[in-house]
């Protein structure tokens, strides 16, 4: 009997050791995948060269990913630098002036930040005037970073090209969904492709990538948002007239969304945050709906409609501190009379 009692502590000790070993293996595996994805960013997406100056821009919350990116970059370009600044309040808020200046001085910038600087004057000026090429990774998580950047970007480019050509050759998009979306969008402006190739002076995209998008000229109807990061977590109806939000359903999610819109209007001094900014179709087969908006908007089988700033897109003239994407799951999409997506299945 006493012998059996003696065995129990030993067995428990062995189990603890095994559990610790498994945990360590998982951590090592995650770190290895993180480093592989960081290498993909530098070598494949940014095409970083040894003579270039690389700048990593991050917040405290994204330190782990920033560290992996810094190490991957420094192994290629010795002049690699890393700055950390306090997290902003909303997506689209201008970074501090010293960060804006730093963006202009680098050849290449990779910015894993909590809040997006994609649609800011600082980012646009660095790209357009100083020809910095920039990748932003707003709200990035370790899982999304690993998953989204392990995709076959050659395959993403082919899918994106087909969607791009369809958008470029049609005038009207009609979008419906099982959750209640009935929305007509006037396409108007030239589309672009975001395929993870940020390798020319002044180029910009966010990562992980995979979408074809444009700045619409108008929209009317009902948009039922299935998700929008942690902001909208239940289907929420938004009414759009002449391109502007005129009503938001009074769900808990809807009230959070309304609060964000009103806060942005206050900062803008106008109602530009209510204007439709972007229509896009996700083209990344590896991305999955995870609650991380950066990844969610890239999921193949979804589309997204953004509100607020669209001056980063060809023909976009709506300026706002806000750019917020809203996701429609498994939509059916007609471009004029061409059915390109049926309940989330791409047909082109």
ABEGO torsion letter per residue (X at the ends): XAAAAAAAAAAAAAAAAAAAAAAAAAAAAAAAAAAAAAAAAAAAAAGBBAABBBBBBBBAAAAAAAAAAAAAAAAABABBBBBBBBBBABBGBBBBAAAAAAAAABABBBBBBABBAABBAAAAAAAAAAGBBBBBBBGBBAAAAAAAAABBAAAAAAAAAAAAAAAAABABBBBBBAAGBBBBBBAGBBBBBBAGBBABBGBBBBOBBGBBBBBBABBBEBBBBABBEAABABBBBBBBBGGBBABBBABAAAAAAAAAAAAAAAAAGBAAAABBABBBBBABAABBBAGBAAAAAABBGBBBBBBEBAAABBGBABBBABBBBBBBBGBBBBBEABBABBGGBBAX
